[in-house]
Amino acid sequence: MWKSTIWIAWGMALSVLLSRSMAADAVKDPAGANAAPRVIPTLQRWQGEAGSWTLDRHARLLLEPSHARELGPMASRLAEDIASVAGVKVAVSIGGLAGPRDIVMRLPPCGDVSPLIGREGYTLDIDDHVTLCANADAGMFYAGRTLLQMLVLDGRKDETHRALPRGRAVDVPRYRERSVMLDVGRKFADVAFLQDYIRFMGWYKLNTLHLHLNDQVLSDDKKSWLSRNFRLRSDNPAFATLQSTDGRYYTRKDWEALERTAAANGVTIVPEIDTPGHAGAFVLARPDLAYAEDSPAGGTLDPANPHTLAYVESVFAEFLPWFRSDVVHIGGDEVNVNGGKVSVNDQIDYLNKLGRFLQQRGKRVEIWGSADMASRLDKSFVIQRWINWGDEAKTNWSDRGFTWVESFGDWYVVPFGPSYFNPAGLRGDALYEGWSKRLPAERHASTGPVGGQIAVWNDKGTMDYDYATTVNALLKDAIPAAGQLFWCGEAKDETGKRVEYPVLRQSIESLQYGPGVSLFKHAPL
């Protein structure tokens, strides 16, 4: 609970400081000041000036000498993306006096707001030259995405974008976790798709890719398993039997490629290894640990068997060195979905012990929420509220003493699934309207979530479809909307009036998937 309270207090303090700062600047407003550029997500604060700054072939990315080593890789990436968007090659230089065509990149201090913008916030000043300032790499990356989006939205033709509106932005996220979840356990997603989706997410300031790494698919008559998969493949002979029935998996080399792409795009990959339910691949590897009362049998580990915890701990110990994230998801949901009768106390004891094992290794633990566990579950676990029916859909986990993320089932996408899980796709308009009604900021100022997530579940994962075509077609429209909601909330115009989503869509049609994304050229937003 204390983490949630600190995060909210921090946001409120920043809002007050920014309001005072911008109010003071407003006295100096010139005639014809530029309106806030409609980047997606929209800026938290903008103070417009008159006129524009123009990019030309003399422009440099100028790095402050004291942080040149840290900023160098990001500057090189930004230079490549400027060339892609504007057709101008920008040199990267270190030190010296900034000239009128320079884009300065510097780390803190960033003025009065520096203590409050965190590691993801940034300032962007566009005057005689451009200055990007942030406290950390993540904030600098987002500052660069905003600059690129401003160029794209300058109204000129493709690859001739040159103009930036003069003014000052101070921008910081609403939520610390801005997540997309993909169920790769039931339907495998290849590395190239995931890398392009990471770039797509970073373009709209989403910072978490949650990968659900193991699961199973039940036959329509519910009498047998069609697949039972675990998607990580170790060379360790001790885990030779832990694999996927469809033969598809990620090697350590694959995972490291994903981690590198994620790090370059402001994204953290949160791995989920789900037990004791949804654990058919583990039962195949260790049938002696199966919970016998499932129907059909073979989908659940027995949490009361002491050897179960030891085995699952050994699996985590094997793969923890692969994961850069300090957050690991342990699942924990729907243990009795196949008609079993595993006691809640046995589940809680198992999950708490597994959580402590991970915490001792420096990891924070996320878990799917289940209100019947709330009284005894470790309060340091971050809860994902997902159930969208009954009283549990109304459970505010802050009241139970937990930090929590809103992962509400209304925003699931299940290809070929039931109508209540958006089998025809999740439109940005529906997410924008529905999320804001469910979580109005003024009602949840002190007890709200610290993150938001949209999800793809592949309950029909053995059917013939793939990610690059089917899943992208169903999910793509929601990605910019999720970026808007999770970074900024509802967009507001200069008068404070709510901006409707069709207005934001006009920007999205220009912004598309962002630089470096190549798989979806025939599926525009």
N, C-alpha and C positions, 0 to 999 in steps of 0.2 A: 504493500500500500504506500509506503514512504516514497518509493521510486516514482509512482504515479503522481503523488502530491508535489514532489520537487519539480517534475517535468511541467506540470500545469502552472505552478507558481512562477517558474522560469518564463513560460510563455506569456503569462499575464504581465510580468515585469517588463519584458521586451516590448509588448504592445504599448504600454504606457510610455516608455522611453522613446519609441519610434514616433508615437503620436506627438509628443512634445517637440522632438527634433524636426519633424515635418511641418508642424505648426509654425515653428520659428522660421524655417526656410520659406514658408508660404508668403511671409511679408516681403520677400525679395522676388517673388514670382514676376517674371517679365510678361509682357503682353504676348498672347499667342503661344503660351506654354504647351508643350507636347502632352497629349493625353497618354495614359499608361499604355505601353505596347501590349497587345493581347497575346502574349506568349502563353503556353500551356505547360504546367500550371501557371496561373496568373500570379503576379508579384504581390507580396504582402504589403509593401509600401513603395510608392513612386512619387518623386517630386520632379515635375517636368520643367524644362527650360525651353527657350525658343531655338529653332533651327535644328541642324543635323550635323553629324560628324561623318566624313566620307572616307571609306577605305580605298587606298590606291596602292600602286606597285611599290611605293616607298615605305609602306607600313612595316613596322617591326613588332614582334612580341618581345618586350623588354623585361628581363628578369632581374629582380634585386639580387645583388651579389651574395648576400648572406644566406639566401635560400635557393640559389641557382641549381644546386644538385637535386634538391627535392622537387623543384618546379620543372626541371628539364624535360622529363618524359611526358608530363602533361602538356607542356608547351609544344612539344613536337606533335603530339596528337591533335592539339587545337589548331596548329598550323595546317596539318593535313585536312582537317574538317573545314577550315576556312577556304582552302583551295577547292574542296569539293562543292561547297555552297556558293562561293563567290567567284571562283575562277581566278583568284589572285594568290600568288605565292608570297607568303609572309616569312621573312627571315626571323630567326630566333637569336637574340643578342643578350648579353649580360652587362648590367650596370650602365652608368652614364646618365646624362640628363635626358628626360623624356622630351621628345619632339612632338610637333603637332599631329603627326601621323602614327604615333606609337600606341600600342596596347600594352599597358604595364600590368604585370602579374606580381603581386606581393602577398606575403603572409603577414601575420599580425605585427603591430596593432592596426585595427581597422576603425579608428575613431572611438567615440563614446559607446558604440554598440558592440565593440569587440568582445567584452566579457559576456555578452548575452546571445550572440548568434550561434554559439556552439560549434561543433565540428562540421555541420552541414550548411550553415548559413553563410552569407556572403554579402558584400557591398559591390555595387557596379556604378561607377561614375563616368559619365560621357560628357566631356566638355571640349577643351582644346585638344585633349587626348583622352584615351580611355584607360580607366584603372579598374582592375579586378582585385579584390582583397578578400581573404578568407583566413580562418584560423587553422585550417587543415586541408589536406588534399581533397577530401570529399566536397567541401564548400567551394574550392577552386574549380573542381570539375563542374559543379552545377552553375557556377558563374559563367563558365565557358559555354554550357548548353544554352543559357539564356541569351548570351551574346549572339550565338549562331542562330537561334530562333528569331531574334530581332532582325538579323540580316535577311533571313528567309521571308519575313513578313514585311519587307520594305516596299512591296508592290511592284518590283521589277521582275523581269523574266528569269527563268531558271539559269543559274550559274552566272548571273550578272548582278547579284545583290551587293550593294556597296554602302548603303546609308544606315546610320543608327540615329535615333532621335536623342537629342541632348536631354540630360536629366540624371537623376540619381535614384537608384533602387537599393533598398535594404530588404533582403529576402531570407526567410527562415521557415523550416517545415512545421506544419501543424502536428504531425505525428512522427514519432521516432522510427516506427516500423511501417513501411509502405510496401505491401507484399502482394506477390502473385504466387499461387501454389499450383504446381503441376503434378498430377498423379502419374508418375512414370513407372510405378509398380505394376499397374494393370496394363498400361500401354506405353511401350518404350518410345522415348524421344531421342533422336540422334544428336550428336554433339553439335553439328552445324546448325540445326534448328535452335538448340538452346543458346548457342552463342549469339545468333541474330536476335533472339528474343531478349537476351540480356542487354544488347545495344538498344533495342526498341524501348525497353523499360527505362534505361538510363536517360534516354531522350526526354521522357516525361517525368523524370525525377522519382521513379519508383526504386526502392533501394534493397529489396529482399526478394530472392527467388527461393521459395520453399519447395523442396523436392521430396515427395512422398515415395520412398525408395523400395518399399515392399508391400505386396498385397496379393489378392487372389480374385478370380472370377468364377462365380457359381453358374451352373447350368440353369436353363429356364425352368426345368422341373424341380430345381433345388435339391437334386439327389447326388450331384457329383461336382467336383472342381474341374473347370476347364483350364485354368492356369493357376500356378502358385509361384510367384517370382520374388527374387531379391536381386537388385540391380548392380551391386558392387562385386567385382571379381578380384579376389586376392590370389597371389601365387603361393601363399602359405598352404601346404598340404593339409593342415588342420581344418581348413575351411573348404576343402575340395568338394564336399557334398552340398555346400550352401550355394545354390545357384538358381537360375530361372528355368522354368520348364520350356519357355520359348527360345532359350539359348541366347538371349540378348542382355548385355551388361555393359558397365563402364569399368575400364581398367584404371589403374592409378594414373597412367599417362593421360587418358581421357579426362579424368577428374581434374588433373592439374591444368589442362587446357581450359576447362570451364572456369576454374578459379582465376586464372590469369585474365580471361576476358571479363569476368565479374569485377575484379579489382580495377581494371581500366575503365569501368563504366559506373562506378559508384554503387555496385551491387554486392550484397553479401549472400552467399548460398547457404541456406539453413537446411541441413540434411535431416530427414525424418526416418528413423527406424522404428516401426510401429509394432509394439508387443504389449500385452500377451495376445490380444486379438489381431485379426488381419495377418496372421503369422504363419500361413501355410508353408512357405518356403523353409521356415525354421523347423516345422514339424517334419517335412521331408528329410531334412538334414539330420534331425534328432528325433525320431519317432518315439523314443523312450520318454520324451518330455511332453507328449501330446496330452491335451485335456480330452478325456475319453467320451464325455457326454454330449459333445457337439453332434449336430445332424445337418449335413454329413460331417463325419469325423475328419480331422486333419487340418483344421483351420486355426486352431487356438492352442497356445502353450499353456501349461498348467502353472499358474503363479504360485500355488501352494507347494509345488515340488521344489525343494531347495536347490536342486541341480539346474533348474530353469534359469534362475538369476545368475548363477555362475557362468552358464553358457552365454547368455545374452551380454553379460559384462565382457566376456572374452571377445565377442563379436565387436562391440564398441571399441575395446582396446586395440583390436586389429586395425580398425578404420579411422579412429580419431586422428592419427597423424596425417590423414588425407585432408582433413577439414580445416580451413582457415578461420571459419566462423567461431566466435566464442559462444554461440548459441547452438544447442542441439535439441531437436524435437523427438520426444519419446512416444508419441501417439497416445495409447492408453484408452482409446474409445471403443465402443460397441463390442465389448468382450463377449457378451451373451447373444449376439445377433443371430447365431445359428442354433438357438434353442438350448444353449448350455445354462448352467446354474452356478457359475463361479461366484463366490461370495464377494461383495463389495469390499469387505475388510481385507480379504486376501489380495484383491487388486491394489488397494491403497498401500498395503505393506510392501508389495512387490515394487510398485512405482516409486514410492519414497526411497526405498533402498537403492534402486537403480539411479534415481536422481542424485542421491548422495555420492554414489560412485563417480558420476560425471562431474559433480561439483568439486570433488577432491582433485579432479584433473583439469580444473580451471574453466569448466563450461557452465553456462547458464542453461536452464532447462525450460523448454516450452512443452505444453501438453494440451490435448483437446479437453474442453470443459465438460464436466458431468456433475450436475448439482448434488447428486447423492454422495459424491466424494468430498465435497467442500469442507466438511467439518474436520477432517483428519489429513487431508492432502497438504504436503509441504507448502507453506505460504510463500516461499521464494520462487516457486514455479510460476511462469507466465502462462496464464490461461488463454486459450482461444475459444471464444464463445461462438458456437456454430449452430446449435439446435434451433430450428425455426418453427417449432410447434409447442403448444402447451405452456405451462408456467415457466419452464426452463428458458424459453425464448426471451423472457422478461428478466431473467436473473442478472442483476448488476454485480459483477464479481468484485468490484471495489468494496461493496457492502460486506462481502465475505472475507475481506482482508487481502485480496489478490490484485496484482497488476494484470491487466488483460488486454487482448487484441480482439477487435470486432471482425469475426470471420463468418458472418451470418449466412445461413443456408440459402436465403433468397437470392444470393448473388453467386451461387454455384452454376457452373456449366457442366452438364452431363450429356455428351453426344449420344443421341438415340435413347436417352433416358426418359424418365417421367416428366410430365408437363410442368411440374412445380420446380424442376431443376433446369429450366431454360435449355431444352434440347435444340431449339432453333437459334440459340445464341443469346448473349447478353448485350443489349444495346447501351451505348453510353448515356443516352437520354434516360433510360429506365434506372440505371445506377445513380445518376446525378440527382434525379428526383427522389428516388426511394431512400437512398442513404441519408440525404439531408433531412427527410421526414423522420427517419428512424432515430437519428442522432443529432437533433438540433443542438447547436453548440451552447446556446444559452442555458439549456436544461442540464447539460452534462459538464459544466465548467470545472467542477471539483471532483467528479467521480467517473469521468468518461474513460474510454480506452486510450492506450498509448500507441495504438496502431490500427491499421485496417488491412483487410486481405480479400481478394477475389480468388476463386479457385476453379480448376478444371478437374473433375473426377471422371475416371474412365471405367464406370461400372460395366460397360459393354465392350471392354477393351480387347476381347478376342474377335470382334467384328472387323471387317476390312475397311479401315480408314487410317489416316495418318495425321501427324501434327501440322506439317507445312501447308496442307490444304484444308482438311476438315476442321481441325482444332483452331487454327489461326482464323478461319472464316467466322467461327463462333465467338472467339474471344477478342479479336483485334479492336473492335469498336469500343470495348470497355476499358482498354489500357489508358488512353488519354483521360477518360473520365475518372479513373482511379487515381491517376497522377494529380488531377485537379483537386479532387476531394481530400486525398490523404496529405497533400502538401499544403493546400491553402483553404480548403472548404469551398463553399459556394463563391463564385466570382461576383464581385461588386463593381459597379461603374463609379465614375468620379463623384456622383451624388450619393453613393452608398446603396443604390438600388441593385437588387439581385439581377445578374445577367443570366438569361435563359440559355439552355444548352445549345440550341440551334445557332446562336451567335458565336459560341465557342467553336462549334463545328466548322465555321468558316476558316478559322485559323488552322484547325487540324487538317483540313483538306490541302492546305499549303505545306504544313509541317511534315505530314506523312510519318514514316517510320524512323526518320533521322539518318544521318550520315553512316555509311558503312554497312547498312542492312541490304542484302542482295536477294534473299529468298522469296520476297513477296511482291515483286515488281508487277505481277499480274493480278494483285489483290489490293488495290489502293484503298485507303481509308476514306 
